[in-house]
Amino acid sequence: MKFLRDFLDKQKPHFTKGGRFEKLHSTFDAFETFLFVPNKVTSSGAHIRDAIDMKRTMIVVVLSLIPALLFGIWNVGYQHYASHGMAYDFWPIIGFGLLKVLPILVVSYVVGLAIEFAFAQSRGHEVNEGFLVSGILIPLVMPPDVPLWMVALATAFAVIIGKEVFGGTGMNILNPALTARAFMFFAYPSEMSGDKIWIAEKADAFSGATPLGHLLVNEVDKLPTNLSMFMGTIPGSIGETSTLAIILGGLVLVITGVGSLRIILSVVAGGIGMGLLFNLWGANEYMNIPAYQHLLMGGFAFGAVFMATDPVTAAQTAKGKLIYGFLIGVMAILIRVFNPAYPEGMMLAILLMNVFAPLIDHYVVQANIKKRLKRVKAAVV
Amino acid sequence: MSNVIKIKKGLNINLIGEAEKNLKELSTDQYAIKPIDFIGVFPKMLVKEGEAVQAGTPIFVDKYRENIIFCSPVSGVIKEIKRGPKRMLLEVKITADGKDEAIDFGAENPKKLTREAVIDKLLKSGIWPFIRQRPYSVIANPDDTPKAIFISAFDTAPLAPDIDFVVNGNNKDFQTGIDALSMLTKGNIHLNLDAGVAHSSVFTNAKGVVINQFSGPHPTGNVGVQISRIDPINKGDIVWYLYPQDVLTIGRLFRKGIVDASRIIALTGSEVLQPAYYKTKIGVNIEALIYNNTTDVNKRLISGNVLTGDKLELDGYVGFYHTQVTVIPEGDYYEFLGWGLPGFKKFSVSRTFPAFMFKNRKYRLDTNYHGGLRAYVMTGEFEKVFPFDIYPLQLIKAILIEDIDLMENLGIYEVDEEDFALCEVVDTSKTEIQSIVRKGLDLMRKEMS
């Protein structure tokens, strides 16, 4: 790698202050640090530092999303051929899936990263790695047939309004990928809901409803089997269908400690809790489905593992995380069952709790402060 | 003995280069007192270059607290008064003459003196600056009466010296030092030991102290952690603290009547060929200390430990409060795709590297940041290595926005920058947390005075 290093060292002066491309410093820096961990050494404080950095953290998240992405690619192809009543071999299925998914992925990354680079440049910051994750999350929550210009628009909206206006990665209030999803949902409702969009180039005669779609119209008997919902061979957004692939990714997040197990478990607990409550109530068929089935359907698992755990938009205190996660689970099921306009409650539940996360933290921290003040009083008495 | 106080949160970083229990004499003639070692002190010089001094001769005083005097550790000649940018005083270098002449302050039994007389003697001899206070970790104000005095008799930092070994055999000096300290407070003198190991009789036979036992990873040895468990600091409280070798120096002042600036310093780190303990004096020249005893690589010389120490140049001097010198490799290299490769040999607390599977491995760590500065993204990292009932990230953010009330409410009085050292190590965003905390403490001190 010596020649690469030499090349970079040779180009570097052009991009530093006084150089010809001084204005593109952030861009150069992003590529340089991508290739080489910088040679910067500590000067004060702790002289040694942990090997982890933001790139490592983000690459682990990207890695954890790979199973869902790969399965999504296969499932897009599989659903397409199945709707036409054709049983195809593995490779044509993958081929069709790639044809549908890759363009979305590319558009999301190109648009998002271009905006990130531009903002980093104008602020004189280093480019933050946050979008490496958002860029793959956005395609995974899109329906397979989504027009590419919509993906581009939603990504731009999410990055600019969802993140950069607040100051960039680390400062945003709402999860950027879900912001993109919500933007699509409210701006283009006909493209983002109904029975027609969940299978790419679906045969007209075939019902393409998702499990949640069936439940919405009380067709409990048309629900796919638990096994196919767990494996993910059902229509839906690209990456959300396979609970198995999501669990694999979740394991990567939890084992590496990048994702908070605390949040994932409390979301699940909230969801099951609410499901059980509805079982007791049992006013209609939707309320009567077993609580665990909620976890297999729609974006619940995907949201719990990959969206709710976003450390920037989640609660930051340990206690706060429990409350935050639990309420996401409760809200998601509540919205699903009660609000026919929004078959998928997970997105809205997470966005809602994103907004409330700072408030939850505030009360957790206030409790700590009160404890301290009490100690002062005790000491005085 | 008393119950063991168990501390769970924290982290021991195992490094290569622990000092062997082998005490060597170090003879050199180069020493220095560094005004920058003393937080919040504005030095006013009392000597000129070329002037002859004895051990105990005042070198400079604090401009705003002129009764706080800083003295020469050795007899000799002022070689150089080194200044930095804006004429900031960096080092007062002294060439020792080897005669060990010392000003006689008079040997006395501290128990027979008044509190004022004890304080006066400590102030005049320049030994007072060893006594520091929490909050703010600055030199104690002789007009205050602390609610307690804390002595941490063990160090949990990486490669830290074994304090039992260092103090061994100095029973009388230590006891006299404790006697002197007992005149300063109406509260307890807490002598904190690590549980589960045999201790020097210097500690176990000490009278007039409350012995507390602690167990747990670093920063359990930090006096701030110990205070928070035994007698936490509330607003308005003042606790004084010092370390065992400082107590010995106080003891020698009262027993012999002179400033005996002897120090045992542990020379440690992966780049030291033969890590050992050296008997020398406060402010010794580092070049003399590491002479012919280090590897040939580009090195970082640290006065203190790798978490909180000060970076030294080759002609630097060991800090006033430091009893350890660490030498590790510099990390000024590029690493191709370092963030993406498995990194089997890397040190990381996070489980994104395989390091978590090798708990007992010892590391040769360098000074590379391993990444670039970012906004705070990850949460829950600091809490794992921060054993206070305080929300570290929230406190750091309160300091960054300079919200005095919030800082106070979140517990800034209880902490010192050294307590945040591990947070700084594990921080994914590579921020300078210790200097942020220091700024917060300085700001609070300014606002509260």
Boltz contact constraints between the chains, C-beta under 6 A:
constraints:
  - contact:
      token1: [A, 1]
      token2: [B, 336]
      max_distance: 6.0
  - contact:
      token1: [A, 5]
      token2: [B, 334]
      max_distance: 6.0
  - contact:
      token1: [A, 33]
      token2: [B, 372]
      max_distance: 6.0
  - contact:
      token1: [A, 36]
      token2: [B, 334]
      max_distance: 6.0
  - contact:
      token1: [A, 36]
      token2: [B, 336]
      max_distance: 6.0
  - contact:
      token1: [A, 37]
      token2: [B, 335]
      max_distance: 6.0
  - contact:
      token1: [A, 37]
      token2: [B, 338]
      max_distance: 6.0
  - contact:
      token1: [A, 39]
      token2: [B, 332]
      max_distance: 6.0
  - contact:
      token1: [A, 39]
      token2: [B, 333]
      max_distance: 6.0
  - contact:
      token1: [A, 39]
      token2: [B, 334]
      max_distance: 6.0
  - contact:
      token1: [A, 40]
      token2: [B, 369]
      max_distance: 6.0
  - contact:
      token1: [A, 41]
      token2: [B, 330]
      max_distance: 6.0
  - contact:
      token1: [A, 41]
      token2: [B, 331]
      max_distance: 6.0
  - contact:
      token1: [A, 41]
      token2: [B, 332]
      max_distance: 6.0
  - contact:
      token1: [A, 41]
      token2: [B, 367]
      max_distance: 6.0
  - contact:
      token1: [A, 41]
      token2: [B, 368]
      max_distance: 6.0
  - contact:
      token1: [A, 42]
      token2: [B, 367]
      max_distance: 6.0
  - contact:
      token1: [A, 44]
      token2: [B, 435]
      max_distance: 6.0
  - contact:
      token1: [A, 45]
      token2: [B, 424]
      max_distance: 6.0
  - contact:
      token1: [A, 45]
      token2: [B, 432]
      max_distance: 6.0
  - contact:
      token1: [A, 45]
      token2: [B, 434]
      max_distance: 6.0
  - contact:
      token1: [A, 45]
      token2: [B, 435]
      max_distance: 6.0
  - contact:
      token1: [A, 46]
      token2: [B, 307]
      max_distance: 6.0
  - contact:
      token1: [A, 46]
      token2: [B, 421]
      max_distance: 6.0
  - contact:
      token1: [A, 46]
      token2: [B, 424]
      max_distance: 6.0
  - contact:
      token1: [A, 46]
      token2: [B, 425]
      max_distance: 6.0
  - contact:
      token1: [A, 47]
      token2: [B, 302]
      max_distance: 6.0
  - contact:
      token1: [A, 47]
      token2: [B, 306]
      max_distance: 6.0
  - contact:
      token1: [A, 47]
      token2: [B, 367]
      max_distance: 6.0
  - contact:
      token1: [A, 48]
      token2: [B, 306]
      max_distance: 6.0
  - contact:
      token1: [A, 48]
      token2: [B, 365]
      max_distance: 6.0
  - contact:
      token1: [A, 49]
      token2: [B, 369]
      max_distance: 6.0
  - contact:
      token1: [A, 49]
      token2: [B, 370]
      max_distance: 6.0
  - contact:
      token1: [A, 49]
      token2: [B, 425]
      max_distance: 6.0
  - contact:
      token1: [A, 50]
      token2: [B, 348]
      max_distance: 6.0
  - contact:
      token1: [A, 50]
      token2: [B, 349]
      max_distance: 6.0
  - contact:
      token1: [A, 50]
      token2: [B, 425]
      max_distance: 6.0
  - contact:
      token1: [A, 50]
      token2: [B, 426]
      max_distance: 6.0
  - contact:
      token1: [A, 51]
      token2: [B, 346]
      max_distance: 6.0
  - contact:
      token1: [A, 51]
      token2: [B, 347]
      max_distance: 6.0
  - contact:
      token1: [A, 51]
      token2: [B, 348]
      max_distance: 6.0
  - contact:
      token1: [A, 51]
      token2: [B, 353]
      max_distance: 6.0
  - contact:
      token1: [A, 51]
      token2: [B, 370]
      max_distance: 6.0
  - contact:
      token1: [A, 52]
      token2: [B, 348]
      max_distance: 6.0
  - contact:
      token1: [A, 52]
      token2: [B, 350]
      max_distance: 6.0
  - contact:
      token1: [A, 52]
      token2: [B, 352]
      max_distance: 6.0
  - contact:
      token1: [A, 52]
      token2: [B, 428]
      max_distance: 6.0
  - contact:
      token1: [A, 53]
      token2: [B, 370]
      max_distance: 6.0
  - contact:
      token1: [A, 53]
      token2: [B, 371]
      max_distance: 6.0
  - contact:
      token1: [A, 54]
      token2: [B, 374]
      max_distance: 6.0
  - contact:
      token1: [A, 54]
      token2: [B, 428]
      max_distance: 6.0
  - contact:
      token1: [A, 55]
      token2: [B, 339]
      max_distance: 6.0
  - contact:
      token1: [A, 56]
      token2: [B, 339]
      max_distance: 6.0
  - contact:
      token1: [A, 56]
      token2: [B, 352]
      max_distance: 6.0
  - contact:
      token1: [A, 57]
      token2: [B, 428]
      max_distance: 6.0
  - contact:
      token1: [A, 59]
      token2: [B, 340]
      max_distance: 6.0
  - contact:
      token1: [A, 60]
      token2: [B, 352]
      max_distance: 6.0
  - contact:
      token1: [A, 126]
      token2: [B, 372]
      max_distance: 6.0
  - contact:
      token1: [A, 170]
      token2: [B, 375]
      max_distance: 6.0
  - contact:
      token1: [A, 170]
      token2: [B, 376]
      max_distance: 6.0
  - contact:
      token1: [A, 170]
      token2: [B, 377]
      max_distance: 6.0
  - contact:
      token1: [A, 256]
      token2: [B, 351]
      max_distance: 6.0
  - contact:
      token1: [A, 256]
      token2: [B, 352]
      max_distance: 6.0
  - contact:
      token1: [A, 257]
      token2: [B, 350]
      max_distance: 6.0
  - contact:
      token1: [A, 257]
      token2: [B, 351]
      max_distance: 6.0
  - contact:
      token1: [A, 311]
      token2: [B, 377]
      max_distance: 6.0
  - contact:
      token1: [A, 311]
      token2: [B, 378]
      max_distance: 6.0
  - contact:
      token1: [A, 311]
      token2: [B, 379]
      max_distance: 6.0
  - contact:
      token1: [A, 312]
      token2: [B, 377]
      max_distance: 6.0
  - contact:
      token1: [A, 316]
      token2: [B, 379]
      max_distance: 6.0
  - contact:
      token1: [A, 365]
      token2: [B, 391]
      max_distance: 6.0
  - contact:
      token1: [A, 365]
      token2: [B, 394]
      max_distance: 6.0
  - contact:
      token1: [A, 369]
      token2: [B, 409]
      max_distance: 6.0
  - contact:
      token1: [A, 372]
      token2: [B, 411]
      max_distance: 6.0
  - contact:
      token1: [A, 376]
      token2: [B, 234]
      max_distance: 6.0
  - contact:
      token1: [A, 379]
      token2: [B, 234]
      max_distance: 6.0
